Amino acid sequence: MKRTRFIVGGLLCVGFIATVGMPADATTNSNQTGAACQELFDQTSPTATHIEHDPVAVYHQDTLSHKYVTCPMTRRNTLTTTGLSGGNVYINDTSPSGTDFKCGMNSYDLFGNLVSGTGWVTSFSRHNISLPGITSTSSGYYAIACDMPAAPTSTTGPFLWSYDWYEN
């Protein structure tokens, strides 16, 4: 019995040492649910109708037009200018072609001026949009914006489930 406790304690100690010894320049992965995304336009605007949230996603049921949403990103390393090495947006593109959902990732300086951006990146899989890396300033912020396609029917609109990014 004593030997088992000692071995378990030794394994925990070794795990702690390995974690502390990780290199400081390792990429940080951050993840957020789609429910954090908001309409890009005011809710009283006609372009913001039919945007819906549930506990894990944002979606819309408008069959007439596409909708824009913006998704917040928490910056963890505010001292670097190396920015992000990339990111992903996990979606369900219900448009007839399956390639109408577009997203882009931007970096802004402290005053809201655009520093770097990916431009619109289109989904080719109906389920994932891979975004390339962007640079940043030492004091600024990041955001993801998406253009959600019109829903084929009022009950089968496109979903944005979650998104992640990799900070250098």
N, C-alpha and C positions, 0 to 999 in steps of 0.2 A: 504494500500500500504506500509506504513512504517513497519507494523508488518511482512509482507512477507519478506522484505529485512533483517530484524533483524533475522528471523528464518533461512534464507539461510546462512547468515553470521555466525550464531551460529553453524550450522551444519558443515560448512567448518572448523571452529576453532576446533571443537571436532574431526574431521577427522585428522587434523594435529597433535593434541596431541596424538591420538592413534598410528599414524605412528612413531612419535618420541619415544614412549614408547615401541617399539618392542624390544625383547631381542637381544643382540649383537651376540649371537651364532647361530642365525637362518641360515639355509642352503641357500646359494646363488645359484639361478638358472641362467644359461647362455645359450644362444641359438645362433646358427649360421646357415646360409643357406649352402647347399651343394656346391654352387658355390665357396666357399672359399677353397675347397679341391683341391689339386694339384697332378699331377703324382708323384709317389714316385721315379721314375727314370727320367733321363734327357730326354727331348723331342726328342733328336736325337737317342735315344736308340730304337731298334725294339720293346721292351716291352712296350713302351709308345704310340704306334700308336692307333688311333681311340678313344682317350680320348676326350670328348667334354664337353663344359660348356654352360649353358644358364644362364639367370639372377638368377635362384634359385636352380640349380642342377648341378651335374656332372654325366656324363653317358658315356658309350662307346658302339660302334656298332660292335666290333670285334667278329666274329663268331668262331674264332679258339682258343683263349686263354683268360684266366682271366687277369685282370689288377689290379695293386696296386695304391691306392691313400692315401695321408696323409692329415689330416684335422687339422688346427691350433686351439688352445684353449687359450683364454685369461685368465690368472690367476689373480684373484681379491684379494685374501688374501695371501700375500707373507710371512707372519710371522708364519704361522701355519705349522705343520707337519702332521696334520690329513688328508690331501689330499681331495679326492673326495668320496662322498657317492654313486656315481653311475652316469650313463648316458644312453642316448638312441641315436640310429642312425635310422632315418626314411628313408626307402628305398622302391624300387619296384624291387623285385627279380623276373626277368623274366625267370630264368633258368627252364628247364623242371621239376626238382624236387621241385623247390621253396625253397630249403634249402642250396644253394651253396654260398650265400653271407655271408662273414665273416668279423667281425671287432674286433679290440682290442683297449684298452685304456692304455697308459703308462705314467709313471711319471719319469722324468729325473732330475738329480742334475744340478747344475750350469755349470758343465763341459760336460754334455751330457751323463753321465753314467746312465744306467737304475737303478731306485730305486725300482719300483713296476710296475706290469703289470697284465692285465687280461688274457693274452693269447688270442687265437682266439675264439670268441663267434659266433656261427652260428645262422642264422635267421631260425625260425620255423614257421613264419607267413607270409612270403613274404613282410611284410610291416614295421617291427620293430625289432631292435636288442637291447635288454636290457643288459647293461654292469654293472658289479658289481663294488664296490668301490675299490680304491687304496690309498696307503699312499704316502707321499711326503717328501721332505726336505724343510727347510725354504726358500731356494733360488733355485728354479728350474723351470721346466715348464712341461706342459702336452701335449699330442698329441693323436689323434685317427688315426689309420691306418685301411684301409679296403681292402679286397681282393674281387674285383668285378668279378662275374662269366662271362664266355663267353656268348655272346648274341645268342639267338636261331635263329634269322634272323638278317639281316643287318639293320632292321628298328625297332627292338624291344629289344634294349639293356637295361641292368639294370640301375636304377637311384639311386642316393643318394640325397634325397631332403633336409634334414636338420639334425642337431644333437644338443643335449643339454647335459649338465653336471651339477652336483650338488656339489658345493664346500662347504666343512665344514667350 
